[in-house]
Amino acid sequence: MNNKFINIIIKIIVITIMVLGAIFIFLIFTNSSSGANQEEKIEEEIIYLDDKILMLINSLNNINLQNYQISISQIEENRDSSNSSGSSGGGSSDNQEGMGGMKGESSEQSQKANGTENSNNQEKITITKMELETTNSENSQPNWKNIQSEAEMLSQAWATVILDLYKTNANSEDILSFSTTLDDVIMNLNKNDKTMSAMYIAKLYSYLPKFIKQNSQEDILKPIIETKSHIINAYAYIETDNWDKIQEEVNSAEKVFSELMNDVDLAKNQKKYGIDKSYVLLQELENSLGTKNKEVFYIKYKNLIEGLNWIE
């Protein structure tokens, strides 16, 4: 009787341990999955901030990263009348009368099939081509109202992102500094101060590498964001003609990107081509600094940012 009671107790203990173990494993899996989802969400939000901040600073110089537009035009081509009359010029009137009906029908059907008119012996030819848009116009003024509206939208989005960042191990001081810098951006945009707006927008972007390093599981994204941060800093210094600082920031960008190039694990990565191409574009940007020409810098900058965005 005692042995039967003991066996029941043992079974209860075993079942209890199994249930508790299952609950423990479930909680661990749930927390792990929740953490992974949270990190993915933060990464998407940082990419969103990257896009919006880039658009703000590029708008100060009317730089559009989508640099090609499709142009469709039509031209009229005169047809050689001698070709149409040459075959009948040497023939007899009998031949012309005998074949006149067939020739008339054939010509009419041919012209209907090709959509042309026989009255003026002309054809319309449609031409489609890609045209390169102007990268920058130094004398053009920013559309301040649009830029200010975009900055306000960024501020609204940040109110959501900030809550998610606080749920992670992101540095609270960096989060607060981003908020303060965003206020500085909005104030200087409202003053239509292009130089200070560029400096504060570049400072705003500089916090993204800190957030992405804290949360991202994507090894490629970390150095890409940091490289872009240095390039954006160089872009901002253009407004002050501080070419020494520009050179310094480009050198820092190259150092970060070189580490990415030397990563052995990337040798088989599907984005390797884009990484190699962006490194060449970065070299071209650095080589252009000797000209100390803003227009040349903007062109090289634009090409590089487009390349980095493609990798990202």
C-alpha positions as CSV (number, residue, x, y, z in Angstrom):
1,M,0.0,0.0,0.0
2,N,2.8,2.3,0.9
3,N,4.7,1.4,-2.3
4,K,1.7,2.2,-4.4
5,F,1.3,5.6,-2.7
6,I,5.0,6.3,-3.3
7,N,4.7,5.4,-7.0
8,I,1.8,7.8,-7.4
9,I,3.8,10.5,-5.7
10,I,6.8,9.8,-8.0
11,K,4.6,10.0,-11.1
12,I,3.1,13.3,-10.0
13,I,6.6,14.7,-9.4
14,V,7.8,13.5,-12.8
15,I,4.7,14.9,-14.6
16,T,5.1,18.2,-12.7
17,I,8.8,18.5,-13.7
18,M,7.9,17.7,-17.4
19,V,5.2,20.4,-17.4
20,L,7.4,22.9,-15.8
21,G,10.2,22.1,-18.2
22,A,7.9,22.5,-21.2
23,I,6.7,25.9,-19.9
24,F,10.3,27.0,-19.3
25,I,11.3,26.0,-22.8
26,F,8.3,27.8,-24.3
27,L,9.1,31.0,-22.4
28,I,12.7,30.9,-23.6
29,F,11.6,30.4,-27.2
30,T,8.9,33.1,-26.9
31,N,11.4,35.6,-25.5
32,S,14.0,34.7,-28.1
33,S,11.5,35.0,-31.0
34,S,10.1,38.3,-29.5
35,G,13.7,39.7,-29.3
36,A,14.5,38.7,-32.8
37,N,11.3,40.3,-34.1
38,Q,12.1,43.5,-32.1
39,E,15.6,43.7,-33.6
40,E,14.2,43.2,-37.2
41,K,11.6,46.0,-36.5
42,I,14.3,48.3,-35.2
43,E,16.5,47.6,-38.2
44,E,13.6,48.5,-40.6
45,E,13.0,51.7,-38.7
46,I,16.6,52.7,-38.9
47,I,16.6,52.1,-42.6
48,Y,13.5,54.3,-42.8
49,L,15.4,57.1,-40.9
50,D,18.4,56.6,-43.2
51,D,16.2,57.3,-46.2
52,K,14.4,60.3,-44.7
53,I,17.6,62.0,-43.4
54,L,19.3,61.5,-46.7
55,M,16.4,63.0,-48.5
56,L,16.5,66.1,-46.2
57,I,20.2,66.8,-46.7
58,N,20.1,66.1,-50.4
59,S,17.1,68.4,-50.9
60,L,19.3,71.3,-49.7
61,N,21.1,71.1,-53.0
62,N,18.2,69.7,-55.1
63,I,20.0,66.4,-55.5
64,N,17.7,63.6,-56.7
65,L,19.1,60.1,-56.3
66,Q,16.9,58.8,-59.1
67,N,19.0,60.4,-61.8
68,Y,17.5,59.0,-65.0
69,Q,14.2,59.9,-66.7
70,I,12.6,58.4,-69.8
71,S,12.1,60.7,-72.7
72,I,9.7,59.8,-75.5
73,S,9.6,61.8,-78.7
74,Q,8.4,61.5,-82.3
75,I,10.1,62.5,-85.5
76,E,8.9,62.6,-89.1
77,E,10.9,61.0,-91.8
78,N,10.5,62.0,-95.5
79,R,10.2,58.9,-97.7
80,D,12.1,58.9,-101.0
81,S,9.5,59.4,-103.7
82,S,11.9,58.2,-106.3
83,N,11.8,54.7,-104.8
84,S,8.1,54.5,-105.2
85,S,8.0,55.8,-108.8
86,G,11.2,54.2,-110.1
87,S,9.6,50.8,-110.6
88,S,6.7,52.1,-112.7
89,G,8.6,54.8,-114.6
90,G,10.0,52.3,-117.2
91,G,6.9,50.3,-117.6
92,S,4.2,50.6,-120.3
93,S,0.8,52.1,-119.8
94,D,-0.8,48.7,-120.3
95,N,1.3,47.3,-117.4
96,Q,0.3,50.2,-115.2
97,E,-3.4,49.7,-116.0
98,G,-3.2,46.0,-115.6
99,M,-1.5,46.2,-112.2
100,G,-3.0,49.4,-111.0
101,G,-5.8,47.8,-109.0
102,M,-3.4,45.3,-107.3
103,K,-0.8,48.0,-106.6
104,G,-3.5,50.3,-105.2
105,E,-4.9,47.7,-102.9
106,S,-1.4,46.5,-101.8
107,S,-0.3,50.1,-101.0
108,E,-3.4,50.9,-99.1
109,Q,-3.2,47.8,-97.0
110,S,0.5,48.3,-96.3
111,Q,-0.1,51.9,-95.1
112,K,-3.0,50.8,-92.9
113,A,-0.8,48.1,-91.3
114,N,2.0,50.6,-90.6
115,G,-0.3,53.4,-89.3
116,T,1.0,55.9,-91.8
117,E,-0.7,58.4,-94.1
118,N,-0.1,58.4,-97.8
119,S,-1.0,62.1,-98.3
120,N,2.5,63.5,-97.6
121,N,4.7,60.4,-97.9
122,Q,5.9,60.8,-94.3
123,E,6.4,58.3,-91.4
124,K,6.2,59.1,-87.7
125,I,8.9,57.3,-85.7
126,T,8.8,57.0,-81.9
127,I,12.1,57.3,-80.1
128,T,12.5,56.3,-76.4
129,K,15.7,57.2,-74.6
130,M,17.2,57.7,-71.2
131,E,18.2,61.2,-70.2
132,L,20.5,62.1,-67.3
133,E,18.9,64.6,-65.0
134,T,20.9,67.5,-63.6
135,T,22.6,66.5,-60.3
136,N,22.8,70.0,-58.8
137,S,22.5,73.6,-59.6
138,E,24.6,75.8,-57.3
139,N,22.4,78.8,-57.9
140,S,19.1,77.0,-57.3
141,Q,17.3,77.5,-54.0
142,P,16.0,74.7,-51.8
143,N,12.3,74.3,-51.6
144,W,12.2,75.2,-47.9
145,K,8.5,74.5,-47.4
146,N,8.8,71.0,-48.7
147,I,11.9,70.3,-46.7
148,Q,10.3,71.7,-43.5
149,S,7.3,69.4,-44.1
150,E,9.5,66.4,-44.5
151,A,11.3,67.2,-41.3
152,E,8.0,67.4,-39.4
153,M,7.0,64.0,-40.8
154,L,10.4,62.7,-39.7
155,S,9.7,64.0,-36.2
156,Q,6.4,62.2,-36.1
157,A,8.0,59.0,-37.1
158,W,10.7,59.4,-34.6
159,A,8.1,59.5,-31.8
160,T,7.3,55.9,-32.7
161,V,10.9,54.7,-33.2
162,I,12.0,56.1,-29.8
163,L,9.6,53.8,-28.0
164,D,11.0,50.7,-29.7
165,L,14.6,51.8,-29.1
166,Y,13.9,52.1,-25.4
167,K,12.8,48.5,-25.4
168,T,16.3,47.5,-26.6
169,N,19.7,48.0,-25.2
170,A,20.2,51.3,-27.2
171,N,22.0,54.0,-25.2
172,S,19.4,56.4,-23.7
173,E,21.7,59.4,-24.0
174,D,22.1,58.8,-27.8
175,I,18.3,58.6,-28.1
176,L,17.9,61.9,-26.2
177,S,20.7,63.5,-28.2
178,F,18.9,62.4,-31.5
179,S,15.7,64.1,-30.3
180,T,17.6,67.3,-29.4
181,T,19.5,67.4,-32.7
182,L,16.2,66.8,-34.6
183,D,14.8,69.9,-32.9
184,D,17.9,71.9,-34.0
185,V,17.4,70.6,-37.6
186,I,13.8,71.9,-37.6
187,M,14.7,75.2,-36.1
188,N,17.4,75.9,-38.7
189,L,15.3,74.7,-41.6
190,N,12.6,77.2,-40.4
191,K,15.3,79.9,-40.5
192,N,16.2,78.8,-44.1
193,D,19.8,78.5,-42.9
194,K,21.3,76.1,-45.4
195,T,24.8,75.8,-43.8
196,M,23.6,75.1,-40.3
197,S,20.8,72.8,-41.5
198,A,23.3,70.7,-43.4
199,M,25.6,70.4,-40.3
200,Y,22.7,69.4,-38.0
201,I,21.2,66.9,-40.4
202,A,24.7,65.3,-40.8
203,K,24.9,65.2,-37.0
204,L,21.5,63.6,-36.8
205,Y,22.5,60.9,-39.2
206,S,25.6,60.2,-37.1
207,Y,23.5,58.6,-34.4
208,L,22.2,55.9,-36.8
209,P,25.5,53.8,-36.7
210,K,25.2,53.8,-32.9
211,F,21.6,52.5,-33.0
212,I,22.4,50.0,-35.8
213,K,25.5,48.6,-33.9
214,Q,23.4,48.1,-30.8
215,N,20.6,46.2,-32.5
216,S,21.3,44.9,-36.0
217,Q,22.1,41.3,-36.8
218,E,23.0,42.2,-40.3
219,D,26.8,42.4,-40.6
220,I,26.8,44.3,-43.9
221,L,24.4,47.0,-42.7
222,K,26.6,48.2,-39.9
223,P,29.6,49.4,-41.9
224,I,27.4,50.7,-44.7
225,I,25.5,53.0,-42.4
226,E,28.8,54.2,-40.8
227,T,30.4,54.8,-44.2
228,K,27.4,56.8,-45.3
229,S,27.6,58.9,-42.1
230,H,31.2,60.0,-42.9
231,I,30.3,60.8,-46.5
232,I,27.3,62.9,-45.3
233,N,29.6,64.7,-42.9
234,A,31.8,65.5,-45.8
235,Y,28.8,66.7,-47.8
236,A,27.9,69.0,-44.9
237,Y,31.4,70.5,-44.8
238,I,31.0,71.5,-48.5
239,E,28.8,74.4,-47.3
240,T,31.7,75.8,-45.3
241,D,34.4,75.1,-48.0
242,N,36.3,73.2,-45.3
243,W,38.2,70.8,-47.6
244,D,40.5,69.6,-44.9
245,K,37.5,68.3,-42.9
246,I,36.0,66.9,-46.1
247,Q,39.2,65.0,-46.8
248,E,39.3,63.7,-43.2
249,E,35.7,62.4,-43.4
250,V,36.3,60.7,-46.7
251,N,39.4,59.0,-45.3
252,S,37.4,57.8,-42.3
253,A,34.8,56.4,-44.7
254,E,37.4,54.6,-46.7
255,K,38.9,53.1,-43.5
256,V,35.5,51.7,-42.4
257,F,34.7,50.4,-45.9
258,S,38.1,48.8,-46.3
259,E,37.3,46.6,-43.2
260,L,34.1,45.5,-45.0
261,M,36.1,44.7,-48.1
262,N,38.6,42.6,-46.1
263,D,35.9,40.6,-44.5
264,V,36.5,37.0,-45.6
265,D,32.9,36.0,-45.0
266,L,31.8,38.4,-47.7
267,A,33.7,36.6,-50.4
268,K,30.7,34.5,-51.2
269,N,28.1,37.1,-50.4
270,Q,25.6,37.9,-53.2
271,K,26.2,41.6,-52.6
272,K,29.9,41.4,-53.2
273,Y,29.6,43.0,-56.6
274,G,27.8,46.0,-55.2
275,I,30.4,46.3,-52.4
276,D,33.3,46.2,-54.9
277,K,31.6,48.8,-57.1
278,S,30.9,51.1,-54.2
279,Y,34.6,50.9,-53.2
280,V,35.6,52.1,-56.6
281,L,33.1,54.9,-56.4
282,L,34.5,55.9,-53.0
283,Q,38.0,56.0,-54.5
284,E,36.7,58.2,-57.3
285,L,35.2,60.6,-54.7
286,E,38.5,60.7,-52.9
287,N,40.4,61.4,-56.1
288,S,38.1,64.2,-57.0
289,L,38.8,66.2,-53.8
290,G,42.0,67.7,-55.3
291,T,39.8,69.7,-57.7
292,K,38.1,71.4,-54.7
293,N,35.1,71.8,-57.0
294,K,31.6,71.5,-55.5
295,E,29.9,70.4,-58.6
296,V,32.4,67.5,-59.1
297,F,32.0,66.5,-55.5
298,Y,28.2,66.4,-55.7
299,I,28.3,64.1,-58.8
300,K,30.8,61.7,-57.1
301,Y,28.8,61.9,-53.9
302,K,25.6,61.1,-55.6
303,N,27.0,58.1,-57.4
304,L,28.5,56.7,-54.2
305,I,25.3,57.1,-52.1
306,E,23.3,55.4,-54.9
307,G,25.8,52.5,-54.8
308,L,25.7,52.2,-51.0
309,N,21.9,52.3,-51.0
310,W,21.8,49.5,-53.5
311,I,23.9,47.3,-51.2
312,E,21.7,48.2,-48.2
